[in-house]
Amino acid sequence: MSDFKKRRIVVTGLGIISSIGIGKDAFWKNAIAGKSGISEITTFDTSGYLVHKGGQIKDFSTEEFIDKRKLKYVGRASQLAVAAAKLALEDAKLSRSYLSRHNAGVNMGTTMGETQWIEEIDTVWATSGSEKVRIEPIYEYPPYALTSNVAMEFKLTGPNFIFTTACAAGNYAIGYAYDLLQAGKADLMLAGGSDALSRIAFTGFSRLAAVAPEKCQPFDKNRKGMMVGEGAAVLVLETLENALKRKASIYAEILGYGLSCDDYSMMITIEEGMRFAMGEAIKESGIDKNEVDYISAHGTGTPQNDKEECAAVRNVFGERAKEIPLTSLKSMLGHTMGAASAIEALACCLTVKDDIIPPTINYETPDPECNLDHVPNTGRKQKINIALNNAYAFGSNNSCLVIKKYDERSQ
């Protein structure tokens, strides 16, 4: 095995903005308690829709994180990303002066990017004509605005990448940060995902009849669909050597990841692609599948996705599949799009650190096609050493991240 493969990558900081809590402590307390972040949407008028609820963040003060003079040019998705990054850096005890002396970069995933600006452009164009459209939203709309805004806020001069692989984008961002650190191309990386509540996404999923009217019920027999949400999560990744050198606290270790594209449908991911991503993640991480203790599911609450994911897990793990807890945070948060797998990766870090599994809430009626251990409605204290974080997306962008409990004795 080469030196390239011997680098150990650890997580030393966690930052999150979500509908069930701002900051890792508030988020985790409510996640393991099974608190729902679903409420009536107030960001935009939903009277013309058949559904009216989503995972909207209602207690987020942007001015706590960003100079109000900048807000005119920074969209909500970037605001969430910058805030999550700030919390992660504070949690990792990384100062701006430290960052300026090291090769620090940022990777973010997103599905919608800064839809705030495209919605403004569309509205003004439709009501007043193209000549009334301000030039600033055009500059701020491209998805790379998220990583640019984070980098500018914290003066990060290292690698800077945006991933737009839809709802798997957070895993992609974390996975590539892992690669950059393995290759010695960065000293530390901020990696995660961010998406704001979008009228465009809400309209699209509503037109697909994929949105549940009241609650998201992953793996339940009577599940009616997903809920559109928003949020951001950022993880600080660095080599174990660097973390030990600066005496950082360590949450977990990233062992590797797997990706796949099953080329089946633009909108439907099937068991084959999910299974391949999990298999690649296990192989690349150098673990045995029997070592997996927990799976953070993609678990959208749509009939097809949940059935296919459970089939993939049974295919990979055989009879042991029923012994592995498989839960969905989307039952609480709704689907936070490009932020989803980043939030779920953050939760996996806390799961392996604290040995607590957050539940799948709103679980009422078992589904024979999803007959696995979904930790229904109540969190569970259980020893967890290795967790898989599954995320699948439109375009058959399938991903799986492997997260391990950090053992000080293995330094």
N, C-alpha and C positions, 0 to 999 in steps of 0.2 A: 504494500500500500504506500502511495506517495505521500510526501509531506502535505501536499494540497488537501488530501482527504483527512489529515490528522487534526486540522484545526477544529476546535470545539466552539460552537456558537451558542451564546446564552442570552437570555432576556433579562435586562436589568432595570427597565422602566416601563410603566404602563399608564396610559392616559386614555380616557374615554368620556365622550359626551353622548348620553343616551336618554331615552324617554323614561327610564327607570332610575336614573341617577347620573349626576355629574361627578366625575372622578371615580377611581377604581373602588374606593371603600363604599361609597353610596350605591354604586352599581352592583357590587358583589353582594352586599347585604340584601338588596331587594331581589337579586337574581336567585339566590339560594332560598329566599322566602317565597318565591313564586309570584312576585308582584307583577301585575299587568301594566304595561305602558300605553295601552290602547285607549283612545278617547275620541270625542267628536273633533273633527278637523276644523280649525279656525284660520289656517293660513290662507285659504281661498274658499270661495263659495262653492259648496257641494250640492246646492239645491237642484241642480240639473242632472244629478247622478242618482243611481238606485242605491248606492252605498255612501256612507258619510263618516266612517271612522278610519283611524290610522294611528301609527306610532309617532305622533308629533311630540317634539320636545318643547315643553311649555315653561320651563324654569331656567332657560339659558340666557344669561346676560352677556352680550358680546363685548361690552365695554370693560368687562373684567379681564379680558384676554387680549383685546386689540384696541389700539388708539382710535378713538371715535373719528378722528380726522381721516383715517384710512378706509372707513367703512363704505364710503361712497364708491370705492373702487374694488372692494373685496366682497365677492358673493357669499351667500350663506354656506355653501359647501366648503369654501375655503375658510370661512370663519370657524366652522366646526373642526376642520383639519388643523388649523393653527392652534385652536384651544386645546385639542387633544394632544398635539405635539408639545405644547407648553406644559401640560400636566405630566406627560411622560418624562420630559427632561427634568422637571422638578422632582419627580419620583425617583429618577436615576441619579439625582444630585449632580447634574451636569450643568456647569455654569456657561455663560456665553463666552467667557474668556477661554475656558477649556476647549469649547467647540472651535474657536478661532485658531487654536494652535494645532488642531488635528483635522484629518481628512474625514469629515463627517458629511453624510449625504442623506437623501430622503427619497423613498419610494412610496407612492400612494396608488391605491386602486379606486376606481369610480365607475359607476354605470352611466349616470346622467351628466356628470360634470356640473358646470355652472348654469343649470337650466333657468335660474332666476333671470339671467341676462337675455337668453333667447326668448323667454316668455315676455319680457319687457319689449324686446324688438318686435315680436309678433303683434302684441297688443297695440303699440304705437303705429306700426305699419298699417294694421287693419282699420284703425279708427281715424288716423290723421294723415296717412300717406308716408311713403318711404323717406321723404325729405325731412320729416320730423324726428326720425330715429337718431338718437345720440350716438356719437362715434365710440364713446367709452365702452358700452356693453359689447360691441363687436370685438374690441381688444381683449376684454376680460372673459369672453365666452369659452374659448378653447379649453379642453380638459386639463392641459398642462398648467393652467392657472393655479390649480391646487398645490402642486409641488413647488411652483415658482413662488407662490405667496408664503409657503412654509419656509422655503430656503431664504427668502429675503428677510422674513421676520427674525430668523435666528442666525443669519449670516453663514449659512451652510454652503461650503464651496466644493463639496465632494459630489459623488454621483447623484444624478437627479432624473428619476424616471416616473412616468405616469402609466398605469395599466388600465385599459378600458375593456377588460374581458368580463364585463357585466358583473353578475353576482358572485363570481369566483375571484374578482380582481384583488381583493384583500390578501388572499392566499398567494396569488401570483406576486404581489408586491413584497410580501414577507419572504417568499421563496427566493426571489432574485436578490434580495438583501443578503440572504444566507449565502448565495453564490458569490456575491461581491466580497463579502468578508472572507469566505473560504479562499478566494483568489488573491487576497491581500490588496484589493483595489479600494478599500475603505478601512478606516480605523473603527468607525461605528456608523450605524445606519438607523434612521427613523423609518419605520415601515408600518403601513396600515391601510386604511381606506376611509372614504368619506362620501356621503351623499345627503343632500337636503331633500326635504319633502317636496315633491315635484308634481305640479298639476299635469304635466305631460305624461309622467309615469302613471299617475293615478288614472288619467283618462285611458291610457293604453291598456292597462290591466283590467279596468272596468269594462272596456269594449270587448275584451277577451272573455268576460264573465268569469274571471279568475279571482275576484276579490270577495271574501266572506262578508256577510252583512253585519255581523256582530262581533265575532271572535275567531281567532286562528286556532285550529284544533289539529295539529300535526298527529298523524298516525291513528286518529280516532275514526271509527267506521263512518261517522256522519260528518266528516270534515267537508267544508264548503269552499275552501280556497284560502289564499294568503291575505295578508293585510299590508298595505304600503306604509313604510316607516322611514325614519331618517336617523342619522347618527354618524359618529366618527370614532375610530380607535387607532391609536398609534403605539407601537412597541419599540423600545430601544434595544437594538441588537448589537452585540460586540463579541469579540473573541474572548474565551475564558481567560486567556493570558492577560488581556487588557483589563478585564473586569477585576481579576485578582490583584493586579498591579495598583489599581486605584481603590481597592477595598470596597467594591460595590456590592450591594445586596443582589442576590440572584434569585429570580422567580422560577426559571425553568430552562431547559436546554432544547434547542431546535436540532432534531436529528436529520431531517431531510424532508423531501416532498415528492409528489408524483403528479403528473399532468396527463391528460388525454383529450382527444377529440373524436367522438364516435361517428361524426359525419352522418347523423341520422335525420336531424330536423333542426331548423333554426330556433324552435321554441321548446322542444321536448328532449330531455336527456333520458337515455335508456340505460338499463342495467349493465349492459356490456361496457359502456364508457365509464360508468361509475366504478365498476369492478376493476377495470384496468388501472384507473388512477390510484385506487387504494393499493393494488398489488405493486405498482411501481414505487409508491411511497414506502411501503414496507421493505421492498428490495433495496432501494437506494439508501435507506436509513440503517441497513445492516442488522435489522431485528428479525425475530421470528414472529409470525402472526399470532402465535399463542401468548406472546408477551403483551398484547394490546389489552388494556383494562377498561377503556372507555372510548366512546365515539360521540363527538359532537356532530350531530346530523345536519345536513342541509335543511331537511324537514320544513318545507314551505307550507304544508297544510293543504296542498292541492292533491286531488285523488291520484293522479298518475305519478307525480314525483315521489310521493311517500311510498307508494307500492314498489316502484322501481328501486328506490334506495334500499328498502328492506330486503328485496330480492338480491341486490348486489352484496349486501352484508352477509346474507346466508350463503351466497355462493363463495365468498372469500373465506369465511370462517367455519363453514359447515355446521355441525351440531353445536359447536361452542358459541355460535352467534347468539343463542338465547341467554347465554351467561354474561354477555357484554352489554352494559347499559348504553342505550342509544337515545339521546335526548335532543330536543330542539328549543333553542332560545327564542326562535321566531314566534313561539306561542305567547311570549311576553312582549317582544319588541316589534312584532311584525317584521316584514322584510325590508331591511335597511340597504338593500341594493349592493353597491360596491363596498359599503362598510361592513356588510354582514359577516363575511368570513374573517375580517380583521377583529371585529367585536368577539366573535366566537373563538378566535385564537387567543385573545386576551383572557377570555373565560377559561379556556383550557389551561393556560398558565396558572391561573388561580386554583383550578380544580386539582392539578397535580401537586401544587404547593400545599394546599389546605386539606386535601383528601375529602372534598365535598363536591357532590354532583348536583348541579341545578336541575330542577324538575322540568318535565313537559307539562305545562298547565293546560286547562280546558279539556283534559282527557276524561271522557265519560264512558264511551262504549268501545271495547276492544274490536279491532278489525282482524279477521283471520289471515288476511294478506299482509298484515304488519305485526305479526305475532312475536315481537321481541320485547326486551325489557326497556320500556320508555320512561321509567321512574315517574309515574303519573302523579302530578299535582303537589307532591311533597319532596323537598330535597333530601338527599341521602348522604350520610357519612360513610365513606368507603375508601379503602386504600387504593390509590391510583398512582401507578408508576409511569405508564405510557398512554397517551391519548392521541387519537386521530381526529383531525378537524376536516370534515368533508364540506366541499362547496362546489356546486354545479351551476351552470349558467346558460342563457340563450347562446346559440351558436355552438352548443355542445362543448363549451369550455369547462372541462372537469378538472378538479384539483383535490388533493389530499395532503395535509401538512402533519408531520409527526412531531409531537411535543413530549418531552420526558422530564420527570422529576429530577431536579438537580441534587446530586449526592456529593457533599463536601469531601467524603472519603475517596472519591474517584479523581481527585485533582492530579 
